Amino acid sequence: MTSQGDRPVEHPAARQPQPLWEVFVRSRRGLSHTHVGSLHAPDSHMALRNARDLFTRRQEGVSIWVVAAADVVASSPDEKDAFFDPAGDKPYRHPTFYDVPEGLTHL
């Protein structure tokens, strides 16, 4: 923001909303990335730097992913029955379909 006489003048970019980014961090002891939060940033590089500063201040992570929230596609919990229904007609995917021999300890 700069001043023009008595009236402050805003930079045009300051008024534009920045995209939302979802942040995933892989910890030192973990094998998979875990969602840790969200942040706003103008681009992916700035989102990655801000995520590092915000979510790994104590060096908790070894890898960070940032994904534009607009690019995340997810199923709806309200539609879980219809969405996951096709797997219900495949009994061979369920362990109850097979007879397990007695004495077998590792399957």
TIMI-2910 file (N, C-alpha, C, CB; in pm, 1 decimal, decimal comma, always signed):
<rs>
+----------+----------+----------+----------+----------+----------+----------+----------+----------+----------+----------+----------+------+
!      n_x !      n_y !      n_z !     ca_x !     ca_y !     ca_z !      c_x !      c_y !      c_z !     cb_x !     cb_y !     cb_z ! resn !
+----------+----------+----------+----------+----------+----------+----------+----------+----------+----------+----------+----------+------+
!    +85,4 !   -116,2 !     +0,0 !     +0,0 !     +0,0 !     +0,0 !    +90,2 !   +122,8 !     +0,0 !    -97,3 !     -0,3 !   +122,2 !  Met !
!    +64,9 !   +215,3 !    -87,8 !   +140,5 !   +340,1 !    -93,6 !    +46,9 !   +455,0 !    -62,4 !   +207,4 !   +359,4 !   -232,5 !  Thr !
!   +104,6 !   +571,8 !    -37,5 !    +24,0 !   +687,4 !     -3,4 !    +24,0 !   +784,6 !   -120,1 !    +76,2 !   +755,3 !   +124,8 !  Ser !
!    -90,2 !   +837,5 !   -150,6 !   -104,7 !   +937,2 !   -256,0 !   -175,2 !  +1056,6 !   -192,8 !   -184,8 !   +880,6 !   -380,9 !  Gln !
!    -94,5 !  +1152,8 !   -149,9 !   -151,8 !  +1265,5 !    -76,3 !   -197,1 !  +1218,1 !    +60,0 !   -269,6 !  +1329,1 !   -153,8 !  Gly !
!   -322,6 !  +1243,6 !    +95,4 !   -377,1 !  +1200,0 !   +223,5 !   -442,5 !  +1062,8 !   +214,5 !   -477,4 !  +1301,1 !   +274,1 !  Asp !
!   -456,6 !  +1010,5 !    +94,3 !   -533,0 !   +888,0 !    +75,8 !   -440,3 !   +771,2 !    +38,8 !   -640,5 !   +908,0 !    -32,9 !  Arg !
!   -448,4 !   +658,8 !   +111,8 !   -365,8 !   +542,8 !    +77,0 !   -417,2 !   +476,6 !    -51,1 !   -364,2 !   +440,6 !   +193,1 !  Pro !
!   -324,5 !   +426,8 !   -132,5 !   -359,9 !   +360,4 !   -257,9 !   -317,3 !   +214,7 !   -248,4 !   -293,0 !   +430,6 !   -380,7 !  Val !
!   -412,9 !   +125,0 !   -271,5 !   -384,4 !    -18,1 !   -266,6 !   -330,7 !    -66,6 !   -399,0 !   -509,2 !    -96,7 !   -229,0 !  Glu !
!   -239,7 !   -162,5 !   -392,2 !   -190,3 !   -227,0 !   -513,3 !   -301,4 !   -318,0 !   -565,6 !    -57,6 !   -307,9 !   -485,9 !  His !
!   -328,6 !   -322,5 !   -697,5 !   -439,7 !   -404,0 !   -750,7 !   -428,5 !   -552,2 !   -715,3 !   -446,1 !   -389,6 !   -901,4 !  Pro !
!   -307,7 !   -605,8 !   -707,8 !   -290,8 !   -748,6 !   -676,6 !   -330,1 !   -779,7 !   -532,9 !   -146,1 !   -791,7 !   -700,8 !  Ala !
!   -326,9 !   -681,2 !   -446,4 !   -360,6 !   -703,7 !   -305,4 !   -508,9 !   -734,6 !   -287,6 !   -322,7 !   -581,5 !   -221,5 !  Ala !
!   -592,1 !   -694,0 !   -382,5 !   -736,2 !   -716,6 !   -371,2 !   -780,6 !   -852,0 !   -425,7 !   -810,2 !   -607,5 !   -443,2 !  Arg !
!   -698,4 !   -915,2 !   -507,6 !   -736,1 !  -1042,3 !   -568,5 !   -715,5 !  -1156,3 !   -468,6 !   -654,4 !  -1067,4 !   -697,4 !  Gln !
!   -815,0 !  -1243,0 !   -454,8 !   -798,4 !  -1355,8 !   -363,4 !   -694,0 !  -1453,7 !   -417,3 !   -933,0 !  -1427,7 !   -341,6 !  Pro !
!   -616,1 !  -1508,7 !   -326,7 !   -514,6 !  -1605,7 !   -365,6 !   -573,3 !  -1746,8 !   -359,6 !   -389,8 !  -1594,4 !   -274,4 !  Gln !
!   -526,9 !  -1835,8 !   -446,2 !   -579,4 !  -1972,9 !   -445,8 !   -552,0 !  -2044,4 !   -313,4 !   -518,4 !  -2052,7 !   -561,0 !  Pro !
!   -639,9 !  -2137,5 !   -281,4 !   -624,8 !  -2220,4 !   -161,7 !   -545,1 !  -2344,6 !   -198,8 !   -763,8 !  -2259,2 !   -101,2 !  Leu !
!   -450,4 !  -2382,7 !   -114,4 !   -364,9 !  -2499,7 !   -135,4 !   -381,2 !  -2595,1 !    -17,7 !   -215,6 !  -2457,9 !   -152,4 !  Trp !
!   -391,0 !  -2723,8 !    -47,5 !   -394,8 !  -2827,6 !    +55,5 !   -252,3 !  -2877,4 !    +75,7 !   -491,6 !  -2945,6 !    +15,9 !  Glu !
!   -212,5 !  -2896,1 !   +201,3 !    -74,4 !  -2930,8 !   +234,2 !    -68,5 !  -3070,3 !   +295,4 !    -13,5 !  -2827,0 !   +330,8 !  Val !
!    +24,9 !  -3152,2 !   +242,8 !    +48,4 !  -3287,7 !   +292,1 !   +195,5 !  -3298,7 !   +330,0 !     +8,8 !  -3395,8 !   +185,1 !  Phe !
!   +222,9 !  -3355,9 !   +447,8 !   +360,3 !  -3370,0 !   +495,5 !   +388,3 !  -3516,3 !   +525,9 !   +385,1 !  -3282,2 !   +621,1 !  Val !
!   +506,7 !  -3562,4 !   +484,9 !   +551,8 !  -3696,7 !   +522,8 !   +650,9 !  -3678,0 !   +636,3 !   +616,7 !  -3775,2 !   +400,6 !  Arg !
!   +620,3 !  -3736,9 !   +750,8 !   +706,2 !  -3721,0 !   +868,1 !   +827,5 !  -3812,9 !   +857,9 !   +627,5 !  -3750,3 !   +997,5 !  Ser !
!   +920,6 !  -3793,9 !   +945,2 !  +1042,9 !  -3875,1 !   +946,3 !  +1011,6 !  -4022,7 !   +966,0 !  +1137,7 !  -3827,3 !  +1056,3 !  Arg !
!   +914,1 !  -4050,7 !  +1050,4 !   +885,2 !  -4190,0 !  +1081,6 !   +772,3 !  -4248,3 !   +996,8 !   +850,2 !  -4202,8 !  +1227,0 !  Arg !
!   +704,5 !  -4165,7 !   +919,3 !   +591,2 !  -4212,9 !   +841,3 !   +629,9 !  -4251,5 !   +699,7 !   +484,6 !  -4107,7 !   +837,4 !  Gly !
!   +548,5 !  -4334,9 !   +638,9 !   +573,3 !  -4376,5 !   +501,8 !   +483,9 !  -4303,6 !   +403,4 !   +553,6 !  -4525,2 !   +488,3 !  Leu !
!   +375,2 !  -4247,3 !   +452,4 !   +282,7 !  -4179,0 !   +362,0 !   +265,9 !  -4033,0 !   +404,4 !   +145,5 !  -4250,8 !   +359,7 !  Ser !
!   +224,2 !  -3952,6 !   +309,1 !   +197,0 !  -3812,1 !   +338,1 !    +62,9 !  -3801,2 !   +410,7 !   +196,3 !  -3727,0 !   +207,2 !  His !
!    +53,6 !  -3707,2 !   +501,9 !    -67,1 !  -3684,0 !   +580,1 !   -111,6 !  -3539,8 !   +559,4 !    -43,0 !  -3713,9 !   +731,2 !  Thr !
!   -242,5 !  -3521,3 !   +542,6 !   -294,5 !  -3385,8 !   +527,6 !   -277,1 !  -3312,3 !   +659,9 !   -444,2 !  -3387,2 !   +483,4 !  His !
!   -212,3 !  -3195,4 !   +655,2 !   -186,6 !  -3119,5 !   +777,3 !   -258,9 !  -2985,1 !   +780,5 !    -38,7 !  -3097,1 !   +792,9 !  Val !
!   -311,9 !  -2941,0 !   +667,1 !   -383,8 !  -2815,1 !   +667,5 !   -390,1 !  -2751,1 !   +530,4 !   -320,5 !  -2720,8 !   +764,1 !  Gly !
!   -432,3 !  -2625,9 !   +528,7 !   -449,9 !  -2550,1 !   +405,2 !   -387,9 !  -2412,6 !   +421,7 !   -599,7 !  -2538,5 !   +367,5 !  Ser !
!   -356,9 !  -2349,7 !   +309,4 !   -304,9 !  -2213,3 !   +312,0 !   -334,1 !  -2145,7 !   +179,5 !   -153,2 !  -2211,9 !   +341,5 !  Leu !
!   -326,6 !  -2014,1 !   +178,4 !   -344,9 !  -1935,1 !    +56,8 !   -208,2 !  -1888,4 !     +9,0 !   -440,2 !  -1813,4 !    +81,5 !  His !
!   -184,4 !  -1896,9 !   -121,2 !    -59,8 !  -1849,7 !   -181,2 !    -85,8 !  -1820,1 !   -328,8 !    +55,2 !  -1955,1 !   -164,2 !  Ala !
!     -7,1 !  -1730,1 !   -387,9 !    -31,1 !  -1692,6 !   -526,9 !     +6,4 !  -1800,9 !   -628,2 !    +44,8 !  -1568,3 !   -558,1 !  Pro !
!   +104,2 !  -1887,2 !   -593,8 !   +145,7 !  -1992,7 !   -687,0 !   +200,7 !  -2111,8 !   -609,3 !   +251,8 !  -1939,6 !   -786,9 !  Asp !
!   +231,7 !  -2219,5 !   -682,2 !   +275,0 !  -2343,9 !   -616,9 !   +409,0 !  -2329,0 !   -544,9 !   +284,8 !  -2455,5 !   -719,5 !  Ser !
!   +499,0 !  -2250,6 !   -600,6 !   +630,2 !  -2233,1 !   -537,1 !   +618,1 !  -2159,8 !   -403,9 !   +724,8 !  -2156,4 !   -630,5 !  His !
!   +536,4 !  -2055,5 !   -402,5 !   +515,7 !  -1982,2 !   -278,0 !   +438,2 !  -2067,8 !   -178,1 !   +440,9 !  -1850,1 !   -304,8 !  Met !
!   +343,4 !  -2148,3 !   -227,2 !   +268,3 !  -2237,4 !   -139,5 !   +361,4 !  -2337,9 !    -73,4 !   +158,3 !  -2310,3 !   -217,7 !  Ala !
!   +456,3 !  -2390,6 !   -149,4 !   +551,8 !  -2486,7 !    -94,2 !   +640,5 !  -2421,7 !    +12,1 !   +638,7 !  -2545,9 !   -206,3 !  Leu !
!   +688,0 !  -2301,6 !    -14,7 !   +772,2 !  -2231,2 !    +83,8 !   +692,3 !  -2196,9 !   +209,9 !   +831,2 !  -2102,1 !    +21,9 !  Arg !
!   +569,0 !  -2148,0 !   +190,4 !   +486,1 !  -2114,3 !   +306,4 !   +450,5 !  -2239,0 !   +386,0 !   +358,4 !  -2042,1 !   +262,1 !  Asn !
!   +423,8 !  -2349,9 !   +317,7 !   +392,0 !  -2475,5 !   +386,1 !   +510,8 !  -2521,6 !   +470,0 !   +352,8 !  -2584,9 !   +284,2 !  Ala !
!   +630,0 !  -2509,9 !   +414,2 !   +750,4 !  -2545,5 !   +489,8 !   +761,4 !  -2462,3 !   +616,6 !   +875,8 !  -2526,6 !   +403,5 !  Arg !
!   +743,8 !  -2331,8 !   +602,9 !   +757,5 !  -2242,6 !   +717,6 !   +646,7 !  -2262,5 !   +820,8 !   +758,2 !  -2098,8 !   +670,9 !  Asp !
!   +526,4 !  -2293,3 !   +773,6 !   +411,9 !  -2303,9 !   +863,3 !   +398,0 !  -2441,5 !   +928,3 !   +286,5 !  -2271,6 !   +788,1 !  Leu !
!   +418,9 !  -2548,8 !   +851,1 !   +387,6 !  -2682,3 !   +900,7 !   +508,9 !  -2767,0 !   +939,6 !   +310,1 !  -2754,5 !   +798,1 !  Phe !
!   +630,8 !  -2721,0 !   +913,1 !   +748,6 !  -2799,9 !   +951,7 !   +850,9 !  -2712,3 !  +1024,5 !   +813,4 !  -2865,1 !   +827,1 !  Thr !
!   +804,0 !  -2630,3 !  +1113,6 !   +892,3 !  -2539,6 !  +1187,2 !   +993,9 !  -2612,9 !  +1273,1 !   +810,7 !  -2447,8 !  +1273,9 !  Arg !
!   +957,8 !  -2729,7 !  +1320,9 !  +1046,1 !  -2806,5 !  +1409,2 !  +1108,9 !  -2924,0 !  +1335,6 !   +968,8 !  -2856,8 !  +1531,5 !  Arg !
!  +1119,5 !  -2912,0 !  +1204,4 !  +1179,5 !  -3013,3 !  +1118,1 !  +1110,3 !  -3148,8 !  +1131,7 !  +1327,2 !  -3027,5 !  +1150,0 !  Gln !
!   +973,6 !  -3145,4 !  +1136,0 !   +896,5 !  -3268,0 !  +1149,7 !   +888,8 !  -3347,5 !  +1020,1 !   +757,8 !  -3235,9 !  +1197,3 !  Glu !
!   +915,7 !  -3286,1 !   +907,7 !   +890,2 !  -3352,4 !   +780,6 !  +1013,7 !  -3377,1 !   +697,3 !   +795,0 !  -3272,9 !   +702,1 !  Gly !
!   +999,8 !  -3471,3 !   +604,0 !  +1105,5 !  -3498,4 !   +507,1 !  +1057,6 !  -3468,9 !   +365,2 !  +1152,5 !  -3644,2 !   +518,1 !  Val !
!   +925,5 !  -3450,6 !   +348,4 !   +869,3 !  -3422,6 !   +216,7 !   +737,4 !  -3348,5 !   +233,1 !   +849,1 !  -3553,5 !   +135,7 !  Ser !
!   +713,2 !  -3252,4 !   +144,0 !   +588,4 !  -3175,2 !   +147,6 !   +526,1 !  -3177,8 !     +8,7 !   +613,7 !  -3027,6 !   +195,0 !  Ile !
!   +395,7 !  -3197,8 !     +6,1 !   +317,8 !  -3183,5 !   -117,2 !   +222,2 !  -3067,3 !    -97,1 !   +240,0 !  -3315,8 !   -153,3 !  Trp !
!   +207,0 !  -2983,4 !   -198,9 !   +100,6 !  -2883,3 !   -200,9 !    +17,2 !  -2908,3 !   -325,3 !   +158,1 !  -2736,7 !   -198,9 !  Val !
!   -113,0 !  -2909,7 !   -307,8 !   -205,9 !  -2936,9 !   -416,5 !   -310,9 !  -2827,0 !   -417,1 !   -271,7 !  -3078,1 !   -401,8 !  Val !
!   -333,9 !  -2769,0 !   -533,3 !   -438,2 !  -2667,2 !   -543,0 !   -571,6 !  -2729,7 !   -502,8 !   -445,6 !  -2607,4 !   -687,4 !  Ala !
!   -639,6 !  -2667,5 !   -409,3 !   -766,2 !  -2722,0 !   -359,3 !   -867,3 !  -2738,6 !   -472,7 !   -824,3 !  -2630,8 !   -249,7 !  Ala !
!   -859,7 !  -2653,9 !   -572,4 !   -952,1 !  -2663,9 !   -685,9 !   -928,6 !  -2791,2 !   -767,6 !   -937,8 !  -2541,4 !   -776,0 !  Ala !
!   -810,1 !  -2851,1 !   -757,2 !   -777,1 !  -2971,9 !   -832,6 !   -807,0 !  -3100,7 !   -756,7 !   -632,1 !  -2969,4 !   -870,7 !  Asp !
!   -846,1 !  -3090,2 !   -631,3 !   -876,6 !  -3209,0 !   -551,2 !  -1016,4 !  -3257,9 !   -587,4 !   -866,4 !  -3178,3 !   -398,0 !  Val !
!  -1026,6 !  -3384,3 !   -621,9 !  -1154,5 !  -3446,1 !   -653,8 !  -1178,4 !  -3555,7 !   -551,2 !  -1156,8 !  -3502,9 !   -800,4 !  Val !
!  -1294,6 !  -3556,3 !   -489,2 !  -1322,8 !  -3653,3 !   -384,0 !  -1465,4 !  -3704,3 !   -394,9 !  -1299,2 !  -3591,6 !   -246,1 !  Ala !
!  -1485,5 !  -3824,8 !   -344,3 !  -1621,5 !  -3877,8 !   -337,4 !  -1691,8 !  -3814,2 !   -218,4 !  -1621,4 !  -4033,9 !   -325,7 !  Ser !
!  -1822,9 !  -3814,8 !   -222,9 !  -1901,6 !  -3755,8 !   -115,5 !  -1941,1 !  -3863,6 !    -14,7 !  -2027,0 !  -3685,6 !   -172,1 !  Ser !
!  -1923,0 !  -3838,0 !   +114,8 !  -1965,8 !  -3935,6 !   +215,8 !  -2115,9 !  -3965,5 !   +207,9 !  -1930,9 !  -3884,6 !   +355,4 !  Pro !
!  -2194,8 !  -3869,0 !   +160,8 !  -2339,3 !  -3889,6 !   +149,0 !  -2374,0 !  -3991,5 !    +40,4 !  -2408,7 !  -3757,3 !   +119,5 !  Asp !
!  -2284,7 !  -4010,6 !    -55,6 !  -2309,6 !  -4102,4 !   -166,3 !  -2229,3 !  -4231,8 !   -153,8 !  -2277,1 !  -4034,5 !   -297,8 !  Glu !
!  -2183,9 !  -4263,9 !    -32,3 !  -2095,6 !  -4378,8 !    -14,9 !  -2160,1 !  -4509,8 !    -56,2 !  -2051,6 !  -4388,0 !   +127,9 !  Lys !
!  -2288,8 !  -4529,0 !    -27,1 !  -2353,9 !  -4655,2 !    -63,0 !  -2355,0 !  -4675,9 !   -214,3 !  -2497,1 !  -4658,5 !     -8,6 !  Asp !
!  -2394,0 !  -4576,7 !   -288,6 !  -2399,6 !  -4588,8 !   -434,1 !  -2259,7 !  -4594,6 !   -495,3 !  -2477,9 !  -4472,0 !   -493,8 !  Ala !
!  -2166,6 !  -4519,9 !   -438,7 !  -2032,3 !  -4513,3 !   -495,3 !  -1956,5 !  -4644,7 !   -475,7 !  -1954,5 !  -4398,1 !   -432,3 !  Phe !
!  -1967,2 !  -4703,9 !   -356,7 !  -1892,0 !  -4825,1 !   -326,1 !  -1972,9 !  -4952,1 !   -349,2 !  -1844,5 !  -4821,1 !   -183,5 !  Phe !
!  -2096,7 !  -4939,7 !   -393,6 !  -2183,6 !  -5054,3 !   -416,0 !  -2128,1 !  -5156,5 !   -515,3 !  -2316,0 !  -5006,6 !   -464,1 !  Asp !
!  -2061,7 !  -5117,6 !   -624,2 !  -2012,2 !  -5218,0 !   -719,3 !  -1920,8 !  -5323,1 !   -657,0 !  -1938,7 !  -5149,4 !   -830,1 !  Pro !
!  -1852,5 !  -5293,2 !   -548,3 !  -1765,1 !  -5391,4 !   -483,7 !  -1845,1 !  -5494,2 !   -405,0 !  -1665,9 !  -5321,3 !   -391,4 !  Ala !
!  -1971,1 !  -5465,1 !   -373,7 !  -2052,4 !  -5554,9 !   -293,0 !  -2090,2 !  -5683,7 !   -363,7 !  -2175,8 !  -5485,0 !   -250,1 !  Gly !
!  -2089,7 !  -5686,0 !   -497,4 !  -2129,1 !  -5807,5 !   -569,3 !  -2010,0 !  -5894,7 !   -607,5 !  -2206,5 !  -5770,5 !   -693,9 !  Asp !
!  -1897,4 !  -5876,4 !   -539,0 !  -1778,2 !  -5956,9 !   -566,2 !  -1738,2 !  -6031,1 !   -438,0 !  -1660,3 !  -5867,2 !   -618,3 !  Lys !
!  -1807,4 !  -6143,0 !   -407,6 !  -1781,3 !  -6212,4 !   -281,8 !  -1640,0 !  -6267,4 !   -270,3 !  -1878,6 !  -6323,9 !   -265,2 !  Pro !
!  -1573,7 !  -6288,3 !   -382,3 !  -1437,5 !  -6341,1 !   -376,7 !  -1338,8 !  -6241,4 !   -316,6 !  -1391,8 !  -6380,6 !   -515,3 !  Tyr !
!  -1380,4 !  -6117,3 !   -301,6 !  -1293,9 !  -6016,5 !   -239,0 !  -1303,4 !  -6018,1 !    -87,5 !  -1329,2 !  -5878,7 !   -290,1 !  Arg !
!  -1398,1 !  -6091,9 !    -35,2 !  -1416,8 !  -6097,8 !   +109,3 !  -1353,7 !  -6225,0 !   +164,7 !  -1566,7 !  -6091,4 !   +145,3 !  His !
!  -1283,0 !  -6216,9 !   +276,3 !  -1215,9 !  -6335,9 !   +330,8 !  -1313,0 !  -6444,4 !   +374,9 !  -1129,2 !  -6296,8 !   +447,6 !  Pro !
!  -1441,1 !  -6413,4 !   +391,9 !  -1538,8 !  -6514,3 !   +433,8 !  -1570,9 !  -6610,8 !   +320,1 !  -1667,5 !  -6446,9 !   +483,1 !  Thr !
!  -1530,2 !  -6578,5 !   +198,5 !  -1557,6 !  -6663,4 !    +82,9 !  -1469,6 !  -6788,5 !    +83,2 !  -1536,3 !  -6584,9 !    -46,3 !  Phe !
!  -1353,2 !  -6780,8 !   +146,6 !  -1257,0 !  -6890,0 !   +145,1 !  -1258,5 !  -6966,3 !   +276,7 !  -1117,1 !  -6836,9 !   +116,8 !  Tyr !
!  -1232,4 !  -7097,1 !   +267,5 !  -1212,1 !  -7178,5 !   +387,9 !  -1064,8 !  -7172,9 !   +422,4 !  -1260,0 !  -7327,1 !   +367,1 !  Asp !
!  -1035,3 !  -7135,0 !   +546,2 !   -897,0 !  -7126,7 !   +591,2 !   -864,2 !  -7255,4 !   +665,7 !   -873,6 !  -7000,9 !   +681,8 !  Val !
!   -760,8 !  -7328,3 !   +622,7 !   -724,2 !  -7452,7 !   +691,0 !   -680,5 !  -7427,2 !   +834,6 !   -612,7 !  -7524,0 !   +614,9 !  Pro !
!   -711,6 !  -7521,4 !   +921,9 !   -670,5 !  -7508,7 !  +1062,8 !   -519,9 !  -7514,6 !  +1070,2 !   -734,0 !  -7620,1 !  +1151,4 !  Glu !
!   -466,3 !  -7442,6 !  +1164,9 !   -321,0 !  -7441,9 !  +1185,4 !   -247,9 !  -7341,5 !  +1099,0 !   -265,6 !  -7577,7 !  +1159,0 !  Gly !
!   -316,5 !  -7282,9 !  +1004,7 !   -252,3 !  -7181,3 !   +919,3 !   -244,5 !  -7051,7 !   +998,3 !   -331,2 !  -7160,2 !   +784,2 !  Leu !
!   -122,5 !  -7004,7 !  +1022,8 !   -106,9 !  -6885,0 !  +1105,6 !    -81,5 !  -6759,9 !  +1023,8 !     +5,8 !  -6904,3 !  +1203,1 !  Thr !
!    -22,8 !  -6774,0 !   +907,1 !     +9,4 !  -6654,9 !   +825,0 !    -60,4 !  -6667,7 !   +690,6 !   +164,9 !  -6639,0 !   +804,9 !  His !
!   -147,1 !  -6575,7 !   +663,4 !   -220,4 !  -6577,4 !   +537,2 !   -194,3 !  -6451,8 !   +459,5 !   -369,4 !  -6593,9 !   +560,9 !  Leu !
+----------+----------+----------+----------+----------+----------+----------+----------+----------+----------+----------+----------+------+
</rs>
